[in-house]
Amino acid sequence: MMLLKHWRALATEAKHVSFTVAKFFGLLHVTDSYLCSCTLVHGPSMLPTFNCSGDVVLAEHFSHRLGKVAHGDVVLVRSPDDPKRMVAKRVLGLEGDEVTSSFDPQRIVQHDRIVVPKGHVWIQGDNTYASLDSRSYGPVPYGLIQGRVFFRVWPPDGFGLVNDRA
């Protein structure tokens, strides 16, 4: 009888611990998916804003859902070329904007005027010479935006708000 009580107590404790762990991971998932997440941004496309070797940044995930993405915001976007990849680019045009795009940055004469269609944004890397962006794959559907980068965590010398510039 004593052994049965002991096993019931252990089972009850295990159930409570399991529920606590499940709640924690549920909260972690909701926070990471819908509020704020930490992400590594690397590569030459956003030089000098971010380092080539990689910066750890915080991205919030609610402003794009509320339609609050603005010119100059740095956003995390699912790559139209490879949906498994996430890229960080700057918003240069919103729906209805007319953007002038130079497809070969070394030849200023070769450029097109494009009107960003409804439900799309025009994104480009800050490093024009080393960025695969809307100049390559055109306007990006708003639904591919995953978050807005607002804070740099690492490296320590860059710690702070990510400046928005148009």
TORLUM-453120 format. One line per 8 residues: number of its first residue (from 1); their letters; for each residue x, y, z of N, C-alpha, C. Coordinates in nm, 3 decimals. Layout:
NUM	A	X:Y:Z:X:Y:Z:X:Y:Z | ...
This chain:
1	MMLLKHWR	0.082:-0.119:0.000:0.000:0.000:0.000:0.087:0.127:0.000 | 0.193:0.121:0.078:0.284:0.234:0.087:0.353:0.258:-0.048 | 0.389:0.148:-0.115:0.454:0.157:-0.245:0.361:0.220:-0.349 | 0.234:0.186:-0.346:0.136:0.241:-0.438:0.123:0.392:-0.419 | 0.119:0.438:-0.294:0.112:0.583:-0.266:0.236:0.654:-0.319 | 0.350:0.589:-0.301:0.475:0.648:-0.349:0.472:0.664:-0.501 | 0.426:0.559:-0.574:0.419:0.566:-0.719:0.317:0.670:-0.766 | 0.207:0.683:-0.697:0.106:0.786:-0.732:0.164:0.926:-0.714
9	ALATEAKH	0.238:0.944:-0.605:0.301:1.075:-0.580:0.403:1.107:-0.689 | 0.482:1.007:-0.729:0.579:1.027:-0.837:0.509:1.058:-0.969 | 0.401:0.987:-0.998:0.326:1.009:-1.122:0.266:1.150:-1.124 | 0.211:1.193:-1.010:0.154:1.327:-1.000:0.261:1.434:-1.020 | 0.376:1.414:-0.958:0.486:1.510:-0.973:0.536:1.513:-1.117 | 0.548:1.397:-1.180:0.592:1.390:-1.320:0.492:1.461:-1.411 | 0.364:1.447:-1.383:0.260:1.514:-1.461:0.273:1.666:-1.449 | 0.294:1.715:-1.328:0.309:1.859:-1.306:0.435:1.913:-1.375
17	VSFTVAKF	0.544:1.839:-1.366:0.668:1.881:-1.432:0.648:1.882:-1.584 | 0.582:1.781:-1.638:0.556:1.774:-1.782:0.472:1.892:-1.829 | 0.368:1.925:-1.755:0.283:2.040:-1.790:0.362:2.170:-1.783 | 0.446:2.186:-1.683:0.528:2.307:-1.671:0.624:2.320:-1.789 | 0.689:2.211:-1.826:0.781:2.212:-1.940:0.704:2.242:-2.069 | 0.588:2.183:-2.088:0.507:2.208:-2.208:0.464:2.355:-2.214 | 0.424:2.412:-2.102:0.386:2.554:-2.098:0.504:2.642:-2.134 | 0.623:2.608:-2.079:0.742:2.686:-2.108:0.774:2.685:-2.257
25	FGLLHVTD	0.774:2.565:-2.318:0.804:2.557:-2.461:0.695:2.622:-2.545 | 0.572:2.615:-2.502:0.464:2.685:-2.571:0.484:2.835:-2.568 | 0.520:2.887:-2.452:0.547:3.030:-2.437:0.668:3.070:-2.521 | 0.771:2.987:-2.521:0.890:3.013:-2.600:0.856:3.017:-2.749 | 0.774:2.925:-2.795:0.732:2.922:-2.936:0.652:3.047:-2.973 | 0.557:3.083:-2.891:0.475:3.202:-2.919:0.562:3.327:-2.921 | 0.653:3.339:-2.825:0.742:3.455:-2.820:0.829:3.461:-2.945 | 0.890:3.348:-2.981:0.980:3.343:-3.096:0.907:3.365:-3.228
33	SYLCSCTL	0.786:3.316:-3.240:0.713:3.326:-3.367:0.634:3.455:-3.383 | 0.580:3.509:-3.275:0.487:3.620:-3.288:0.530:3.749:-3.220 | 0.627:3.745:-3.131:0.667:3.867:-3.062:0.807:3.913:-3.104 | 0.908:3.837:-3.064:1.045:3.880:-3.088:1.136:3.757:-3.094 | 1.233:3.761:-3.184:1.328:3.649:-3.192:1.468:3.701:-3.216 | 1.562:3.618:-3.184:1.703:3.647:-3.203:1.747:3.574:-3.329 | 1.823:3.641:-3.415:1.863:3.580:-3.541:2.003:3.622:-3.580 | 2.072:3.541:-3.657:2.205:3.573:-3.707:2.193:3.625:-3.850
41	VHGPSMLP	2.248:3.743:-3.873:2.247:3.803:-4.007:2.392:3.807:-4.053 | 2.422:3.745:-4.167:2.560:3.745:-4.216:2.563:3.755:-4.367 | 2.678:3.790:-4.418:2.697:3.805:-4.561:2.724:3.950:-4.598 | 2.772:3.973:-4.719:2.813:4.107:-4.759:2.699:4.199:-4.805 | 2.579:4.149:-4.821:2.473:4.230:-4.883:2.429:4.350:-4.800 | 2.447:4.346:-4.669:2.401:4.458:-4.586:2.517:4.540:-4.528 | 2.638:4.526:-4.586:2.749:4.612:-4.545:2.715:4.756:-4.576 | 2.744:4.853:-4.500:2.814:4.853:-4.373:2.721:4.840:-4.251
49	TFNCSGDV	2.592:4.823:-4.272:2.498:4.814:-4.160:2.529:4.694:-4.073 | 2.552:4.578:-4.135:2.586:4.456:-4.062:2.721:4.404:-4.112 | 2.790:4.332:-4.025:2.920:4.275:-4.058:2.906:4.154:-4.150 | 3.006:4.133:-4.232:3.009:4.017:-4.321:3.011:3.886:-4.242 | 3.086:3.885:-4.133:3.103:3.763:-4.054:2.979:3.730:-3.971 | 2.891:3.825:-3.953:2.766:3.797:-3.885:2.739:3.885:-3.765 | 2.616:3.928:-3.752:2.567:4.005:-3.638:2.446:3.931:-3.582 | 2.434:3.931:-3.452:2.315:3.875:-3.388:2.220:3.991:-3.364
57	VLAEHFSH	2.098:3.979:-3.415:2.002:4.088:-3.407:1.870:4.038:-3.348 | 1.792:4.133:-3.298:1.656:4.103:-3.253:1.559:4.154:-3.359 | 1.460:4.072:-3.388:1.357:4.111:-3.485:1.221:4.095:-3.419 | 1.138:4.197:-3.435:1.002:4.187:-3.382:0.911:4.139:-3.493 | 0.806:4.064:-3.453:0.723:3.995:-3.552:0.578:4.043:-3.555 | 0.552:4.164:-3.510:0.412:4.208:-3.511:0.388:4.328:-3.601 | 0.486:4.415:-3.625:0.460:4.535:-3.706:0.423:4.500:-3.850 | 0.487:4.398:-3.908:0.452:4.363:-4.046:0.313:4.302:-4.053
65	RLGKVAHG	0.268:4.239:-3.945:0.132:4.183:-3.943:0.027:4.293:-3.932 | 0.069:4.407:-3.877:-0.021:4.521:-3.862:-0.009:4.619:-3.979 | 0.074:4.585:-4.077:0.093:4.673:-4.192:0.176:4.795:-4.161 | 0.266:4.784:-4.065:0.345:4.899:-4.020:0.489:4.897:-4.069 | 0.516:4.831:-4.181:0.650:4.834:-4.239:0.664:4.965:-4.316 | 0.778:5.032:-4.297:0.797:5.164:-4.358:0.926:5.166:-4.440 | 0.939:5.270:-4.521:1.062:5.290:-4.598:1.180:5.296:-4.501 | 1.287:5.229:-4.537:1.408:5.233:-4.456:1.416:5.124:-4.351
73	DVVLVRSP	1.307:5.053:-4.323:1.311:4.944:-4.225:1.396:4.829:-4.278 | 1.472:4.767:-4.189:1.544:4.644:-4.224:1.453:4.530:-4.183 | 1.421:4.444:-4.280:1.327:4.335:-4.255:1.392:4.200:-4.281 | 1.341:4.098:-4.210:1.377:3.960:-4.238:1.274:3.906:-4.336 | 1.321:3.848:-4.445:1.234:3.802:-4.551:1.273:3.659:-4.590 | 1.174:3.574:-4.612:1.203:3.443:-4.670:1.248:3.467:-4.813 | 1.360:3.412:-4.848:1.414:3.432:-4.982:1.319:3.375:-5.087 | 1.283:3.455:-5.187:1.198:3.403:-5.295:1.267:3.292:-5.374
81	DDPKRMVA	1.399:3.293:-5.377:1.475:3.190:-5.449:1.487:3.060:-5.371 | 1.499:3.070:-5.238:1.517:2.953:-5.153:1.439:2.974:-5.023 | 1.316:2.923:-5.015:1.230:2.947:-4.899:1.287:2.899:-4.765 | 1.392:2.815:-4.770:1.454:2.770:-4.645:1.547:2.876:-4.587 | 1.585:2.974:-4.672:1.677:3.080:-4.629:1.602:3.205:-4.587 | 1.657:3.271:-4.485:1.604:3.400:-4.441:1.709:3.506:-4.476 | 1.666:3.616:-4.533:1.758:3.723:-4.569:1.714:3.853:-4.500 | 1.811:3.938:-4.476:1.783:4.070:-4.418:1.809:4.174:-4.526
89	KRVLGLEG	1.709:4.257:-4.553:1.721:4.361:-4.656:1.646:4.485:-4.608 | 1.674:4.596:-4.676:1.609:4.723:-4.642:1.491:4.747:-4.736 | 1.381:4.796:-4.681:1.262:4.827:-4.761:1.284:4.962:-4.830 | 1.281:4.960:-4.963:1.298:5.084:-5.039:1.171:5.129:-5.108 | 1.075:5.038:-5.118:0.950:5.076:-5.182:0.834:4.994:-5.129 | 0.721:5.061:-5.108:0.598:4.995:-5.066:0.502:4.992:-5.184 | 0.391:4.921:-5.169:0.296:4.910:-5.281:0.256:5.048:-5.332 | 0.257:5.060:-5.464:0.220:5.186:-5.528:0.338:5.279:-5.551
97	DEVTSSFD	0.451:5.256:-5.484:0.569:5.341:-5.504:0.634:5.311:-5.639 | 0.693:5.413:-5.697:0.772:5.392:-5.818:0.918:5.394:-5.778 | 0.987:5.285:-5.805:1.129:5.275:-5.771:1.212:5.273:-5.898 | 1.328:5.336:-5.890:1.422:5.333:-5.999:1.531:5.236:-5.960 | 1.551:5.138:-6.043:1.646:5.033:-6.009:1.754:5.023:-6.115 | 1.877:5.027:-6.069:1.990:5.006:-6.157:2.029:4.859:-6.145 | 2.016:4.784:-6.252:2.045:4.641:-6.248:2.194:4.612:-6.254 | 2.270:4.706:-6.305:2.416:4.695:-6.303:2.467:4.823:-6.238
105	PQRIVQHD	2.502:4.817:-6.109:2.540:4.938:-6.036:2.657:5.013:-6.097 | 2.739:4.947:-6.179:2.853:5.015:-6.239:2.812:5.096:-6.361 | 2.694:5.068:-6.416:2.646:5.142:-6.532:2.517:5.212:-6.494 | 2.527:5.338:-6.459:2.413:5.417:-6.413:2.306:5.429:-6.522 | 2.348:5.425:-6.650:2.254:5.443:-6.759:2.150:5.332:-6.768 | 2.187:5.212:-6.725:2.096:5.099:-6.736:2.009:5.090:-6.611 | 1.889:5.146:-6.619:1.798:5.139:-6.505:1.654:5.133:-6.555 | 1.568:5.082:-6.467:1.426:5.071:-6.498:1.346:5.140:-6.390
113	RIVVPKGH	1.229:5.187:-6.431:1.133:5.241:-6.333:1.025:5.134:-6.316 | 1.003:5.097:-6.191:0.908:4.991:-6.161:0.809:5.041:-6.058 | 0.681:5.015:-6.079:0.579:5.046:-5.979:0.558:4.919:-5.896 | 0.574:4.931:-5.765:0.559:4.816:-5.677:0.411:4.778:-5.672 | 0.378:4.654:-5.710:0.237:4.614:-5.712:0.176:4.600:-5.572 | 0.045:4.599:-5.569:-0.029:4.585:-5.443:0.012:4.455:-5.373 | 0.033:4.464:-5.243:0.068:4.347:-5.164:0.215:4.308:-5.172 | 0.299:4.397:-5.225:0.441:4.369:-5.241:0.526:4.483:-5.183
121	VWIQGDNT	0.654:4.454:-5.162:0.751:4.556:-5.122:0.875:4.539:-5.211 | 0.952:4.647:-5.221:1.078:4.644:-5.293:1.189:4.648:-5.189 | 1.274:4.544:-5.189:1.381:4.536:-5.090:1.516:4.532:-5.160 | 1.616:4.594:-5.095:1.751:4.591:-5.147:1.849:4.587:-5.032 | 1.965:4.528:-5.057:2.073:4.529:-4.960:2.142:4.664:-4.962 | 2.204:4.701:-4.851:2.275:4.829:-4.845:2.401:4.827:-4.932 | 2.459:4.710:-4.952:2.576:4.696:-5.036:2.529:4.660:-5.178 | 2.507:4.760:-5.258:2.450:4.744:-5.391:2.528:4.646:-5.478
129	YASLDSRS	2.658:4.640:-5.458:2.742:4.558:-5.545:2.741:4.410:-5.508 | 2.693:4.375:-5.391:2.698:4.234:-5.348:2.566:4.190:-5.286 | 2.456:4.223:-5.350:2.327:4.190:-5.291:2.234:4.128:-5.394 | 2.177:4.015:-5.357:2.074:3.951:-5.437:1.942:3.996:-5.376 | 1.866:4.077:-5.447:1.747:4.140:-5.389:1.641:4.163:-5.496 | 1.553:4.258:-5.474:1.444:4.283:-5.568:1.492:4.318:-5.709 | 1.613:4.366:-5.721:1.666:4.391:-5.854:1.682:4.260:-5.932 | 1.698:4.149:-5.858:1.713:4.017:-5.921:1.581:3.945:-5.935
137	YGPVPYGL	1.500:3.946:-5.827:1.377:3.867:-5.831:1.250:3.949:-5.826 | 1.261:4.079:-5.840:1.143:4.164:-5.848:1.082:4.195:-5.712 | 0.966:4.261:-5.714:0.898:4.294:-5.588:0.866:4.166:-5.510 | 0.875:4.177:-5.378:0.857:4.061:-5.290:0.718:4.067:-5.226 | 0.644:3.957:-5.228:0.513:3.956:-5.162:0.525:3.989:-5.013 | 0.434:4.069:-4.966:0.433:4.112:-4.826:0.432:3.992:-4.731 | 0.371:3.883:-4.772:0.362:3.764:-4.689:0.495:3.697:-4.661 | 0.599:3.729:-4.739:0.731:3.670:-4.714:0.807:3.743:-4.603
145	IQGRVFFR	0.759:3.859:-4.563:0.824:3.933:-4.453:0.798:3.858:-4.323 | 0.905:3.829:-4.251:0.895:3.754:-4.126:0.915:3.840:-4.002 | 0.975:3.957:-4.017:0.996:4.043:-3.901:1.074:4.168:-3.939 | 1.079:4.261:-3.844:1.153:4.387:-3.863:1.268:4.389:-3.763 | 1.389:4.404:-3.814:1.509:4.409:-3.729:1.513:4.544:-3.661 | 1.529:4.543:-3.527:1.531:4.670:-3.456:1.649:4.686:-3.361 | 1.721:4.577:-3.328:1.826:4.587:-3.227:1.939:4.491:-3.258 | 2.064:4.539:-3.245:2.180:4.453:-3.264:2.233:4.413:-3.127
153	VWPPDGFG	2.249:4.282:-3.105:2.295:4.229:-2.978:2.445:4.202:-2.981 | 2.494:4.154:-3.097:2.634:4.117:-3.109:2.685:4.160:-3.244 | 2.802:4.210:-3.257:2.913:4.224:-3.164:2.892:4.339:-3.067 | 2.964:4.336:-2.956:2.945:4.437:-2.851:2.966:4.581:-2.899 | 3.058:4.603:-2.993:3.081:4.741:-3.037:2.966:4.795:-3.121 | 2.876:4.709:-3.168:2.760:4.754:-3.244:2.630:4.744:-3.166 | 2.640:4.712:-3.036:2.521:4.692:-2.952:2.432:4.815:-2.954 | 2.304:4.795:-2.983:2.209:4.906:-2.981:2.108:4.898:-3.093
161	LVNDRA	2.031:5.004:-3.105:1.924:5.009:-3.206:1.984:5.007:-3.346 | 1.915:4.940:-3.437:1.956:4.940:-3.577:1.895:5.065:-3.640 | 1.980:5.149:-3.695:1.929:5.274:-3.750:1.853:5.251:-3.879 | 1.741:5.318:-3.891:1.662:5.312:-4.014:1.703:5.430:-4.100 | 1.737:5.402:-4.222:1.768:5.509:-4.314:1.708:5.475:-4.449 | 1.655:5.573:-4.514:1.591:5.548:-4.644:1.692:5.554:-4.754
